[in-house]
Amino acid sequence: MSISSSNPTQNGSVKNNDTLHNISQIEESAFSKLLDRPRPLNMERQRSFDERSLADLAIGFSPRLSSRVSSENFTRLIDNYDQTPSPGRRSDFNTPRSQIGFEQHPMVAEAWDALRRSLVHFRGQPVGTIAALDSTEENLNYDQVFVRDFVPSAFAFLMNGEPEIVKNFILKTLRLQSWEKKIDRFQLGEGVMPASFKVLHDPVRNSETLIADFGESAIGRVAPVDSGFWWIILLRAYTKSTGDSSLAELPECQKGMRLILSLCLSEGFDTFPTLLCADGCCMIDRRMGVYGYPIEIQALFFMALRCALLLLKHDHEGKDFIERITKRLLALSYHMRTYFWLDLKQLNDIYRYKTEEYSHTALNKFNVIPDSLPEWIFDFMPIHGGYFIGNVSPARMDFRWFCLGNCIAILSALATPEQSTAIMDLIESRWEELVGEMPVKVCYPAIESHEWRIITGCDPKNTRWSYHNGGSWPVLLWLLTAACIKTGRPQIARRAIELAETRLLKDSWPEYYDGKLGRYIGKQARKFQTWSIAGYLVAKMMLEDPSHAGMVSLEEDKQMKPLMKRSHSWTC
């Protein structure tokens, strides 16, 4: 494996005091007109916005006005970006916006340097970033390129106008998908994407080869369900960012998508449109009670299906999948919005459920026992707010909050606009619990005592408020920021980023933090964790230029608009 040591571009920024001085004089109505105003596009310069509109956007992110920005205005902003791809644009804090309204934080240059040092090369081309560059710990598998870990790195490079790295990664993982995959004597499905890969260098033959892990070396030997979904999402992001559809239109990429989709759209004994999964099949890759229908997988599944609709060709093979995807999306959106959604009204309804109902008109369709409701949920649920719970299956509801699943639900438009607003209301209302002193909790609350022993199998790494069990993960900053931008709540992201900036660099970019407030560096956390670095950079670049959120944000599909709403708690 070869690691690049090239330095990132380090750019300064100039603050325009006149612009900032005038911010307080701008009325809310005038600000709305600025965002609504049609923006002239200059394709020759390969820019989505002219300097004037960029200056206007900088005004929109002032601390005084940011809380009044509507989600509709941000939707228009992202739509403008979607319609105008700009292949050569860079966002390494040398854009007009950064000169007008942003001062470069000292961490930015350090982060770019660390990210570039994590680059992995294969036969002279960069193909990804390793999980961590912590020389003080044993490598284990942290010296590999993980599909899910590379996603924030990919977005950072795309936003910085460096798409070749992402293209190489997409093609190399596609090549690995075609390999024969066996665990013991069992052969995995053809469409399974690897969890990770590494580059092996043979000094004798002076050659390099790729070695992939499809779960046969992972803890628990579980195949990564999320890898294929992230691959499709990343392919769509590359296409949106560059305006180059030729990569997605390659026969190999079309086949790769169809193979992934075949795995999750196949018919079986399922009575629900959600995907049945084993524990440890996603970011939470250890035994943590997320088996069944975890929100992270369902949200990623939904987003991957929507991205695939945009990428699949309308040929004979493509049309068949498009039809199947459309039907599944309609069923999946209804199921998730109806049965996974929890707010104050729905919580009260579950509290009053009758059991043992047998009919098509049953309200308690999953026969959930009201006495199984955890005590903490009654104090945790605010009057205004709601979220998608962790899991729903027969006689079982996992009421834990999971950050990744809820953020992806917002970005993919799995959540309705009202539900998206309610999720952000919950984050603001329960800031200490979900963010604390280091953003963001991977899940809340932690499981402990007897419940911990049964659910985790006494896992010493997932003790209470540590690692996947209520630990705080800086990588989630980029997803939180994207969700904040889409819902018109950039002030939430700004507050979280400022919290992270007080410690991340000083603590050498840890993988995660421990404690109820995220006060302590994780007991087994790796330093110089690449996705902690990339997550910070992506969050900063999206705040600098919110149009970047168009790479990962999808607008609501009117066909999937719900016929009825379970609750109106957000308007109480």
PAMI-311361 format. One record per residue (C-alpha): residue in one letter; x, y, z; chain. Coordinates in pm, whole numbers, plus 32768, in hexadecimal, padded with zeros to 4 digits. Last residue first. Layout:
<nodes>
residuo / xx / yy / zz / cadena
a / X / Y / Z / A $
...
</nodes>
This chain:
<nodes>
residuo / xx / yy / zz / cadena
c / 6CAC / 8896 / 8722 / A $
t / 6D33 / 88B6 / 85C0 / A $
w / 6E51 / 87BD / 85E4 / A $
s / 6D6A / 86C5 / 868F / A $
h / 6C95 / 86A1 / 8558 / A $
s / 6C79 / 852A / 8560 / A $
r / 6C4A / 83F0 / 8490 / A $
k / 6C2B / 84AC / 834A / A $
m / 6B4B / 8443 / 822C / A $
l / 6B6E / 8406 / 80B8 / A $
p / 6CE7 / 8412 / 80D7 / A $
k / 6DAE / 84B7 / 7FBE / A $
m / 6E61 / 83A0 / 7F05 / A $
q / 6DF6 / 8417 / 7DAD / A $
k / 6E68 / 8578 / 7E09 / A $
d / 6FD1 / 8501 / 7E22 / A $
e / 7077 / 85DA / 7F28 / A $
e / 71C9 / 866C / 7ED1 / A $
l / 730E / 85AC / 7EE4 / A $
s / 7441 / 8620 / 7FA3 / A $
v / 759E / 858A / 7F8F / A $
m / 763F / 8648 / 7E71 / A $
g / 7549 / 8768 / 7E93 / A $
a / 75E3 / 87B1 / 7FE8 / A $
h / 76FE / 8859 / 7F2B / A $
s / 760C / 897A / 7EEA / A $
p / 7640 / 89D4 / 8057 / A $
d / 7791 / 8A76 / 8009 / A $
e / 7857 / 8ACD / 8142 / A $
l / 776E / 8A00 / 821E / A $
m / 7797 / 88DE / 812D / A $
m / 7910 / 890D / 812B / A $
k / 7926 / 8906 / 82A7 / A $
a / 7852 / 87C9 / 82C3 / A $
v / 791F / 8721 / 81B3 / A $
l / 7A64 / 8778 / 8264 / A $
y / 79E9 / 86FA / 83B6 / A $
g / 796F / 85B1 / 8324 / A $
a / 7ABB / 8588 / 826D / A $
i / 7B87 / 859C / 83AC / A $
s / 7AA2 / 84BB / 8478 / A $
w / 7A95 / 83D7 / 8346 / A $
t / 7C0D / 83B8 / 8345 / A $
q / 7C40 / 835A / 84B2 / A $
f / 7D7F / 840D / 8515 / A $
k / 7D6F / 8368 / 866C / A $
r / 7CC9 / 8218 / 86A4 / A $
a / 7BC4 / 81FF / 87B6 / A $
q / 7BE8 / 80E1 / 88B1 / A $
k / 7B92 / 81A2 / 89ED / A $
g / 7ADE / 82AC / 8925 / A $
i / 7B5C / 840E / 8963 / A $
y / 7A92 / 8499 / 8A85 / A $
r / 7987 / 85A6 / 8A98 / A $
g / 7880 / 850A / 89B8 / A $
l / 7768 / 8588 / 8A9A / A $
k / 76FD / 8433 / 8B20 / A $
g / 785F / 83B8 / 8B03 / A $
d / 7941 / 8343 / 89EB / A $
y / 79CA / 83E6 / 88AF / A $
y / 79FB / 8352 / 8754 / A $
e / 7AFB / 831D / 863F / A $
p / 7BE7 / 841F / 86CD / A $
w / 7C6C / 8543 / 85FB / A $
s / 7DB5 / 858E / 86AE / A $
d / 7D1B / 8606 / 87F8 / A $
k / 7D88 / 876D / 87BC / A $
l / 7D01 / 8757 / 8659 / A $
l / 7BAB / 86DD / 86C9 / A $
r / 7B8C / 87AA / 8809 / A $
t / 7AF9 / 8907 / 87EF / A $
e / 7AA8 / 88D7 / 8680 / A $
a / 79A4 / 87D0 / 86D3 / A $
l / 78D3 / 88C7 / 8799 / A $
e / 78EA / 89C8 / 8682 / A $
i / 7872 / 88BF / 858F / A $
a / 7742 / 8871 / 8666 / A $
r / 76DE / 89E1 / 8686 / A $
r / 7707 / 8A19 / 8512 / A $
a / 7637 / 88E5 / 84C5 / A $
i / 7517 / 8960 / 859E / A $
q / 7533 / 8ABF / 8509 / A $
p / 750D / 8A29 / 83AE / A $
r / 739A / 89DD / 83ED / A $
g / 72FA / 89FC / 8295 / A $
t / 7285 / 8893 / 8289 / A $
k / 7375 / 8833 / 8173 / A $
i / 7493 / 88ED / 8216 / A $
c / 745B / 8845 / 8366 / A $
a / 744C / 86ED / 82C3 / A $
a / 7595 / 872E / 820F / A $
t / 7632 / 87A5 / 8355 / A $
l / 75BB / 8674 / 8417 / A $
l / 7644 / 858F / 830A / A $
w / 7794 / 863F / 8309 / A $
l / 77AC / 8646 / 8484 / A $
l / 7774 / 84CE / 849A / A $
v / 78EB / 849B / 8477 / A $
p / 791A / 8536 / 85D1 / A $
w / 788B / 83FB / 8678 / A $
s / 780A / 8410 / 87DE / A $
g / 77D8 / 82BF / 888B / A $
g / 767F / 8249 / 88F5 / A $
n / 76C6 / 80D5 / 88D4 / A $
h / 777B / 80D7 / 8785 / A $
y / 78C5 / 8144 / 8827 / A $
s / 7889 / 819D / 8994 / A $
w / 7768 / 822C / 8A5D / A $
r / 7729 / 80DB / 8B04 / A $
t / 781F / 7FC6 / 8AAC / A $
n / 7841 / 7F73 / 893D / A $
k / 79B1 / 7F13 / 8936 / A $
p / 7999 / 7E14 / 8A50 / A $
d / 7876 / 7D60 / 89A1 / A $
c / 77B3 / 7CB0 / 8AB7 / A $
g / 76E4 / 7BED / 89B7 / A $
t / 766F / 7D37 / 8923 / A $
i / 74F8 / 7D10 / 8958 / A $
i / 74F5 / 7C2F / 8A8C / A $
r / 7612 / 7CCE / 8B50 / A $
w / 75A7 / 7E2E / 8AF2 / A $
e / 743F / 7DEC / 8B65 / A $
h / 74C3 / 7D6A / 8CB1 / A $
s / 7589 / 7EA7 / 8CF5 / A $
e / 758F / 7FA6 / 8BDB / A $
i / 74FE / 8019 / 8A90 / A $
a / 7564 / 8175 / 8A24 / A $
p / 7456 / 826E / 89C7 / A $
y / 7472 / 82DF / 88B7 / A $
c / 752D / 827C / 877E / A $
v / 765A / 82F2 / 86B6 / A $
k / 7666 / 8421 / 879A / A $
v / 76F7 / 854A / 86DA / A $
p / 77A0 / 8635 / 871F / A $
m / 7888 / 8674 / 8846 / A $
e / 7823 / 872E / 8984 / A $
g / 76B9 / 86BC / 8988 / A $
v / 7630 / 8665 / 8831 / A $
l / 7508 / 8579 / 885C / A $
e / 74C6 / 8596 / 89D4 / A $
e / 7530 / 8700 / 8A07 / A $
w / 7482 / 876F / 88C8 / A $
r / 7334 / 86D1 / 891B / A $
s / 7251 / 87EE / 88B1 / A $
e / 7330 / 8852 / 878C / A $
i / 7351 / 86EC / 8710 / A $
l / 71DC / 86B1 / 873E / A $
d / 7182 / 87E9 / 8679 / A $
m / 7268 / 876E / 8562 / A $
i / 71AA / 8624 / 8558 / A $
a / 705D / 86DF / 855B / A $
t / 70C4 / 87B3 / 8431 / A $
s / 711C / 8679 / 836E / A $
q / 6FCE / 85E1 / 83D2 / A $
e / 6F13 / 870D / 834B / A $
p / 6FDB / 870A / 8207 / A $
t / 6F8D / 8595 / 81E6 / A $
a / 70A1 / 84A8 / 8250 / A $
l / 710F / 83B4 / 8142 / A $
a / 717D / 84F2 / 8096 / A $
s / 72D8 / 845A / 805B / A $
l / 7386 / 856A / 8124 / A $
i / 728D / 8562 / 8244 / A $
a / 7288 / 83E6 / 8263 / A $
i / 7404 / 83EA / 8241 / A $
c / 7416 / 84C8 / 8375 / A $
n / 7327 / 83E4 / 8434 / A $
g / 73E5 / 82A6 / 83DD / A $
l / 7539 / 833B / 8430 / A $
c / 74D0 / 83C8 / 8581 / A $
f / 742D / 8297 / 861D / A $
w / 732F / 82DD / 8732 / A $
r / 72D0 / 81AB / 87FF / A $
f / 7162 / 8143 / 8808 / A $
d / 71A0 / 7FDF / 8795 / A $
m / 7041 / 7F58 / 875C / A $
r / 6FFA / 7DE6 / 8777 / A $
a / 6EC1 / 7D10 / 8774 / A $
p / 6EF4 / 7CC4 / 8601 / A $
s / 6FFA / 7DAF / 856E / A $
v / 704C / 7F21 / 8587 / A $
n / 71AC / 7FAA / 85B3 / A $
g / 726E / 80E2 / 8611 / A $
i / 715C / 81E3 / 862F / A $
f / 7124 / 82ED / 8526 / A $
y / 7110 / 843D / 85D4 / A $
g / 702F / 853D / 8679 / A $
g / 7016 / 86A3 / 86E9 / A $
h / 6F40 / 87A4 / 8799 / A $
i / 6EC2 / 872B / 88EA / A $
p / 7012 / 8689 / 892F / A $
m / 7049 / 850F / 894C / A $
f / 7169 / 84C4 / 8A39 / A $
d / 709C / 84C6 / 8B79 / A $
f / 6FAA / 83B9 / 8B01 / A $
i / 70BA / 82FA / 8A45 / A $
w / 718C / 82C0 / 8B7E / A $
e / 7094 / 81CA / 8C18 / A $
p / 70B4 / 80CD / 8AFE / A $
l / 6F6E / 805E / 8A58 / A $
s / 6F51 / 7EE4 / 8A86 / A $
d / 6E1A / 7F12 / 8B5E / A $
p / 6D63 / 7F85 / 8A25 / A $
i / 6D8B / 7E28 / 8989 / A $
v / 6DC0 / 7E4B / 8812 / A $
n / 6CD7 / 7D6D / 874A / A $
f / 6D70 / 7DD7 / 85FE / A $
k / 6C2A / 7E5B / 856B / A $
n / 6BBB / 7F0B / 86A8 / A $
l / 6AA4 / 7FC9 / 85FB / A $
a / 69F5 / 7E8F / 857F / A $
t / 6904 / 7ECD / 845E / A $
h / 6977 / 7DA2 / 8392 / A $
s / 691F / 7CC3 / 84B5 / A $
y / 69B2 / 7C0E / 85E1 / A $
e / 6A0B / 7CF0 / 8704 / A $
e / 6AD0 / 7C40 / 8816 / A $
t / 6B2F / 7D87 / 88BC / A $
k / 6A87 / 7ED4 / 8902 / A $
y / 6B5F / 8008 / 88D9 / A $
r / 6B41 / 812B / 89CD / A $
y / 6CB9 / 8170 / 89EE / A $
i / 6CD6 / 813B / 8877 / A $
d / 6BDE / 8257 / 883E / A $
n / 6C94 / 8338 / 8936 / A $
l / 6DDB / 82FC / 887C / A $
q / 6D29 / 834A / 8734 / A $
k / 6CAF / 8495 / 87BD / A $
l / 6E02 / 84F6 / 884B / A $
d / 6EC6 / 8497 / 8715 / A $
l / 6F3A / 834E / 8684 / A $
w / 6F5B / 82E7 / 8516 / A $
f / 6FBF / 8180 / 84CC / A $
y / 6E5F / 8100 / 8483 / A $
t / 6DBF / 8202 / 839D / A $
r / 6EDD / 82BF / 82FD / A $
m / 6FA8 / 8181 / 82D9 / A $
h / 6E90 / 80AA / 824A / A $
y / 6E0E / 81B7 / 815D / A $
s / 6F6A / 8207 / 80D9 / A $
l / 6FB8 / 8096 / 80AB / A $
a / 6E79 / 8045 / 7FEA / A $
l / 6EA1 / 8167 / 7EF7 / A $
l / 7015 / 812A / 7ED7 / A $
r / 6FE0 / 7FB7 / 7E8F / A $
k / 6EF0 / 7FFB / 7D70 / A $
t / 6FDC / 80F9 / 7CD2 / A $
i / 7108 / 8012 / 7CFE / A $
r / 705B / 7EF1 / 7C4F / A $
e / 6FFA / 7FCA / 7B26 / A $
i / 7156 / 805E / 7B0D / A $
f / 71EB / 7F01 / 7B22 / A $
d / 7124 / 7E87 / 79F8 / A $
k / 716F / 7FC5 / 7938 / A $
g / 72E5 / 7F99 / 796A / A $
e / 72F5 / 7E42 / 78CC / A $
h / 7242 / 7EAB / 778C / A $
d / 72E2 / 8004 / 777B / A $
h / 727F / 8133 / 7848 / A $
k / 73DB / 815A / 78D7 / A $
l / 73FF / 8157 / 7A4F / A $
l / 7495 / 828A / 7AF6 / A $
l / 7370 / 835B / 7B71 / A $
l / 72A3 / 8231 / 7BE4 / A $
a / 73E0 / 81A6 / 7C86 / A $
c / 73F8 / 82DE / 7D5E / A $
r / 7295 / 82A7 / 7DDD / A $
l / 72DC / 813A / 7E2A / A $
a / 7421 / 8196 / 7ED9 / A $
m / 7368 / 8294 / 7FB1 / A $
f / 7260 / 8199 / 801D / A $
f / 7362 / 808D / 8069 / A $
l / 7432 / 8189 / 812C / A $
a / 72FF / 81E2 / 81FD / A $
q / 72A4 / 8073 / 8232 / A $
i / 740A / 8014 / 828A / A $
e / 7434 / 8125 / 838F / A $
i / 72D4 / 80ED / 841C / A $
p / 7320 / 7F84 / 8477 / A $
y / 7226 / 7E79 / 8403 / A $
g / 7282 / 7D3A / 84BA / A $
y / 73D0 / 7D3F / 856B / A $
v / 7432 / 7E88 / 8611 / A $
g / 7463 / 7DE9 / 8768 / A $
m / 75C7 / 7E66 / 8793 / A $
r / 76A2 / 7D44 / 8720 / A $
r / 77BA / 7DEA / 865D / A $
d / 77C8 / 7E9F / 8511 / A $
i / 7702 / 7FD4 / 856D / A $
m / 775E / 8080 / 8427 / A $
c / 76A1 / 7F6A / 8371 / A $
c / 7669 / 7DF0 / 837C / A $
g / 76BD / 7DBB / 84EC / A $
d / 7579 / 7D0F / 854F / A $
a / 74CE / 7C57 / 8433 / A $
c / 73DE / 7CF7 / 833E / A $
l / 7276 / 7CE4 / 82C2 / A $
l / 7238 / 7DF3 / 81C1 / A $
t / 70F7 / 7EC0 / 81CF / A $
p / 6FD3 / 7E8A / 80E0 / A $
f / 6F21 / 7DB4 / 81E7 / A $
t / 6E7F / 7C5C / 81C8 / A $
d / 6FC8 / 7BB9 / 816A / A $
f / 6FC6 / 7A4A / 8107 / A $
g / 7098 / 7A81 / 7FD2 / A $
e / 70AA / 7B51 / 7E98 / A $
s / 71EE / 7BF8 / 7E30 / A $
l / 71FE / 7D73 / 7E42 / A $
c / 7328 / 7D83 / 7F2F / A $
l / 7419 / 7C98 / 7E7E / A $
s / 73A4 / 7CF4 / 7D20 / A $
l / 73E5 / 7E63 / 7D6E / A $
i / 7555 / 7E22 / 7DAE / A $
l / 7572 / 7D58 / 7C6D / A $
r / 74B6 / 7E61 / 7BA7 / A $
m / 759D / 7F71 / 7C26 / A $
g / 76D3 / 7EAD / 7BC2 / A $
k / 763E / 7E63 / 7A6C / A $
q / 7607 / 7FD5 / 7A2A / A $
c / 7766 / 801E / 7AA6 / A $
e / 77FE / 7F17 / 79BE / A $
p / 772D / 7F88 / 7895 / A $
l / 77B8 / 80E9 / 78C7 / A $
e / 769B / 81E0 / 78E9 / A $
a / 76FA / 8241 / 7A4E / A $
l / 7856 / 82A5 / 79D7 / A $
s / 77D5 / 835E / 78A3 / A $
s / 76E8 / 8434 / 7972 / A $
d / 77E5 / 854D / 79A2 / A $
g / 7743 / 8680 / 7A3D / A $
t / 7867 / 867B / 7B2E / A $
s / 77B8 / 86A2 / 7C7C / A $
k / 7670 / 8601 / 7C1B / A $
t / 7714 / 84D2 / 7B7B / A $
y / 7805 / 84A4 / 7C9D / A $
a / 76E6 / 84C3 / 7D96 / A $
r / 761C / 83BF / 7CD3 / A $
l / 773F / 82CD / 7CDC / A $
l / 776B / 8314 / 7E50 / A $
i / 7602 / 82BA / 7E9A / A $
i / 7626 / 8178 / 7DCF / A $
w / 7764 / 8118 / 7E8C / A $
w / 76CA / 8177 / 7FDD / A $
f / 75AC / 8085 / 7F99 / A $
g / 7699 / 7F6D / 7F37 / A $
s / 7769 / 7F9D / 8072 / A $
d / 763B / 7FAA / 815E / A $
v / 75F5 / 7E35 / 816A / A $
p / 7757 / 7DE8 / 81DC / A $
a / 7778 / 7C6C / 81FB / A $
v / 778B / 7BEC / 8360 / A $
r / 78A7 / 7B0D / 83D7 / A $
g / 7875 / 7B64 / 8547 / A $
i / 7999 / 7C56 / 8543 / A $
a / 7A00 / 7C71 / 83D8 / A $
s / 7AEE / 7B82 / 8327 / A $
e / 79ED / 7AD0 / 824C / A $
g / 7921 / 7C0F / 8235 / A $
f / 7960 / 7C62 / 80C9 / A $
d / 7AD0 / 7CB5 / 8102 / A $
a / 7B96 / 7D10 / 7FCB / A $
i / 7D04 / 7CEB / 7F6C / A $
l / 7D84 / 7DC2 / 7E4E / A $
t / 7ECE / 7D73 / 7DA8 / A $
e / 8011 / 7E31 / 7D6E / A $
s / 8149 / 7DC9 / 7CB2 / A $
n / 82C1 / 7DF2 / 7CD7 / A $
r / 82F1 / 7C7C / 7CAE / A $
v / 83D3 / 7C68 / 7DDF / A $
p / 8340 / 7D99 / 7E8F / A $
d / 81DD / 7D09 / 7E84 / A $
h / 80F7 / 7E23 / 7EF1 / A $
l / 7FA2 / 7DD5 / 7F84 / A $
v / 7E93 / 7EDD / 7F63 / A $
k / 7D6F / 7EC5 / 8050 / A $
f / 7BF9 / 7E92 / 8036 / A $
s / 7AC5 / 7ED3 / 8106 / A $
a / 795D / 7E6E / 8147 / A $
p / 794D / 7DDD / 7FEB / A $
m / 7816 / 7DFF / 7F10 / A $
v / 771F / 7CDE / 7EFB / A $
g / 767C / 7CC3 / 7DA3 / A $
e / 76DD / 7B5A / 7D58 / A $
g / 763E / 7AD7 / 7E96 / A $
l / 7723 / 7A28 / 7F8C / A $
q / 77A7 / 78C7 / 7F60 / A $
f / 77A5 / 77E0 / 808D / A $
r / 78BF / 76E9 / 80C7 / A $
d / 797C / 77B5 / 81CB / A $
i / 7918 / 7916 / 816E / A $
k / 792C / 7936 / 7FF5 / A $
k / 7929 / 7A57 / 7F00 / A $
e / 7989 / 7A26 / 7D92 / A $
w / 7A02 / 7B74 / 7D11 / A $
s / 791D / 7C50 / 7C3F / A $
q / 78E9 / 7D48 / 7D5A / A $
l / 7A62 / 7D84 / 7D66 / A $
r / 7A58 / 7E26 / 7C0D / A $
l / 7943 / 7F0D / 7C7F / A $
t / 7A18 / 7F67 / 7DAD / A $
k / 7B2F / 7FCE / 7CBF / A $
l / 7A47 / 8093 / 7BD9 / A $
i / 79A3 / 815D / 7CEE / A $
f / 7AF0 / 81A2 / 7D98 / A $
n / 7B90 / 821B / 7C55 / A $
k / 7A6B / 8305 / 7C14 / A $
v / 7A82 / 838E / 7D75 / A $
i / 7BF4 / 83D6 / 7D54 / A $
e / 7BB6 / 8475 / 7BFF / A $
p / 7AAF / 8564 / 7C8C / A $
e / 7B9D / 866A / 7D1A / A $
g / 7AD6 / 87B1 / 7D0F / A $
n / 7AE3 / 87F3 / 7E85 / A $
m / 7977 / 8796 / 7EB7 / A $
l / 79BC / 864B / 7E0C / A $
f / 7AF0 / 8612 / 7EE4 / A $
a / 7A31 / 8653 / 8027 / A $
f / 790B / 8581 / 7FB0 / A $
a / 79F4 / 845C / 7F6E / A $
s / 7A95 / 847F / 80C5 / A $
p / 7937 / 847C / 815F / A $
v / 78EB / 8336 / 80A2 / A $
f / 7A3B / 828D / 80E3 / A $
d / 79D3 / 8202 / 8234 / A $
r / 78A4 / 814F / 81A1 / A $
v / 7976 / 809F / 8099 / A $
f / 7A95 / 8051 / 8183 / A $
v / 7BF8 / 807E / 8100 / A $
q / 7CDE / 7FAD / 81DB / A $
d / 7DEC / 800E / 82D6 / A $
y / 7CEB / 800D / 83F0 / A $
n / 7CC3 / 7E96 / 83C2 / A $
l / 7DA3 / 7E2F / 84E8 / A $
n / 7EA4 / 7F48 / 84DA / A $
e / 7F2B / 7F2A / 863C / A $
e / 7F28 / 807C / 86EA / A $
t / 801D / 819E / 8711 / A $
s / 8043 / 81D3 / 859A / A $
d / 7EDF / 8252 / 857B / A $
l / 7EA2 / 8298 / 840A / A $
a / 7D37 / 822B / 8400 / A $
a / 7C32 / 8198 / 8314 / A $
i / 7D07 / 81A6 / 81DC / A $
t / 7CA7 / 8290 / 80C2 / A $
g / 7C42 / 8232 / 7F61 / A $
v / 7CB5 / 81D7 / 7E03 / A $
p / 7DD2 / 82C9 / 7DBC / A $
q / 7E81 / 825B / 7C7A / A $
g / 7FEA / 81E7 / 7C52 / A $
r / 7FA8 / 8074 / 7C40 / A $
f / 7EC0 / 8086 / 7D6B / A $
h / 7EE4 / 81B2 / 7E4E / A $
v / 7E51 / 81E8 / 7FAA / A $
l / 7E1A / 8349 / 802A / A $
s / 7E32 / 837A / 81A4 / A $
r / 7F3C / 8488 / 8187 / A $
r / 7E48 / 8550 / 80B5 / A $
l / 7D49 / 8550 / 81CD / A $
a / 7E4B / 85BB / 82D0 / A $
d / 7EBB / 86E2 / 81FC / A $
w / 7D54 / 8744 / 81B4 / A $
a / 7D04 / 873B / 8328 / A $
e / 7E30 / 880D / 8387 / A $
a / 7DCE / 8911 / 8283 / A $
v / 7C6B / 891B / 830E / A $
m / 7CC9 / 891B / 847F / A $
p / 7D48 / 8A81 / 8475 / A $
h / 7BE3 / 8AF3 / 842A / A $
q / 7BC2 / 8BB1 / 82E6 / A $
e / 7B01 / 8CF1 / 831A / A $
f / 79AE / 8CEE / 8278 / A $
g / 78BE / 8DF8 / 81F7 / A $
i / 7949 / 8EA1 / 80C3 / A $
q / 7A8F / 8DEF / 8075 / A $
s / 79F5 / 8C9D / 80BE / A $
r / 78D8 / 8CEF / 7FD6 / A $
p / 79BA / 8D5F / 7EBA / A $
t / 7A61 / 8C08 / 7EB9 / A $
n / 7BBA / 8BB7 / 7F45 / A $
f / 7B46 / 8AD7 / 805F / A $
d / 7BA6 / 8993 / 7FB2 / A $
s / 7A62 / 8992 / 7EF1 / A $
r / 7AD1 / 8944 / 7D92 / A $
r / 79FF / 895C / 7C58 / A $
g / 7A77 / 88AA / 7B23 / A $
p / 7952 / 87CB / 7AD5 / A $
s / 783C / 88C3 / 7B22 / A $
p / 76E5 / 8829 / 7B18 / A $
t / 75CA / 8920 / 7AE3 / A $
q / 746F / 8894 / 7B16 / A $
d / 74C3 / 87F0 / 7C61 / A $
y / 7560 / 8930 / 7CE6 / A $
n / 742C / 89FA / 7C99 / A $
d / 735A / 88EC / 7D43 / A $
i / 7433 / 890D / 7E7A / A $
l / 73E6 / 8A81 / 7E95 / A $
r / 7276 / 8A4B / 7E4F / A $
t / 7268 / 8947 / 7F64 / A $
f / 731E / 8A36 / 804C / A $
n / 7215 / 8B3B / 800C / A $
e / 7101 / 8A3F / 804F / A $
s / 71A8 / 89D6 / 8194 / A $
s / 7176 / 8B36 / 8214 / A $
v / 7292 / 8C0E / 8297 / A $
r / 722A / 8CB6 / 83DA / A $
s / 7328 / 8C0F / 84BE / A $
s / 7442 / 8C7D / 83D9 / A $
l / 73F4 / 8DF0 / 83F8 / A $
r / 74BB / 8E68 / 8522 / A $
p / 75CE / 8D62 / 8516 / A $
s / 7616 / 8DBD / 83AB / A $
f / 75E5 / 8C9F / 82BD / A $
g / 74F8 / 8D4D / 81CE / A $
i / 75EA / 8E6C / 819C / A $
a / 76E3 / 8D78 / 8106 / A $
l / 75D4 / 8D0D / 8016 / A $
d / 75AD / 8E70 / 7F94 / A $
a / 7722 / 8E86 / 7F59 / A $
l / 7713 / 8D42 / 7E98 / A $
s / 75F4 / 8DD0 / 7DCD / A $
r / 76C2 / 8EFD / 7D6E / A $
e / 77F9 / 8E37 / 7D20 / A $
d / 7740 / 8D61 / 7C25 / A $
f / 76B5 / 8C0B / 7C7E / A $
s / 76DB / 8AAD / 7BEF / A $
r / 7839 / 8AE9 / 7B68 / A $
q / 78E5 / 8A4B / 7A3E / A $
r / 796F / 8B99 / 79BF / A $
e / 78E4 / 8B58 / 7866 / A $
m / 779F / 8AE1 / 7900 / A $
n / 774B / 8C31 / 7996 / A $
l / 75F1 / 8C18 / 7A2C / A $
p / 751C / 8D45 / 7A7C / A $
r / 7464 / 8D16 / 7BC5 / A $
p / 72EE / 8D45 / 7BD9 / A $
r / 7293 / 8E01 / 7D1A / A $
d / 71F1 / 8D23 / 7E23 / A $
l / 7321 / 8D2B / 7F07 / A $
l / 733C / 8EA4 / 7EFD / A $
k / 71C3 / 8ECC / 7F19 / A $
s / 71C5 / 8E02 / 805A / A $
f / 72CE / 8EEB / 80E7 / A $
a / 71FD / 901B / 8095 / A $
s / 70DA / 8F85 / 814F / A $
e / 71B2 / 8F40 / 827F / A $
e / 7231 / 90A4 / 8288 / A $
i / 739E / 90F7 / 8250 / A $
q / 7434 / 9201 / 8332 / A $
s / 74DF / 910A / 841C / A $
i / 75A7 / 9081 / 82FC / A $
n / 7635 / 91D0 / 8292 / A $
h / 7767 / 91BE / 8373 / A $
l / 77B4 / 9061 / 82F6 / A $
t / 77C4 / 90DB / 8190 / A $
d / 7896 / 920A / 81EB / A $
n / 7983 / 9134 / 82B9 / A $
n / 79DE / 9056 / 8193 / A $
k / 7AAD / 8F43 / 8232 / A $
v / 7BD2 / 8EC5 / 8168 / A $
s / 7C27 / 8D56 / 814B / A $
g / 7D6B / 8C99 / 8144 / A $
n / 7DB3 / 8B69 / 8074 / A $
q / 7E7E / 8A36 / 80C0 / A $
t / 7E81 / 8942 / 7F9E / A $
p / 7EB6 / 87EB / 802A / A $
n / 800E / 8750 / 8056 / A $
s / 8080 / 8615 / 7FA3 / A $
s / 80DF / 84F1 / 8080 / A $
s / 802E / 83E2 / 7FBB / A $
i / 8020 / 828E / 805B / A $
s / 8088 / 8153 / 7FA9 / A $
m / 8000 / 8000 / 8000 / A $
</nodes>
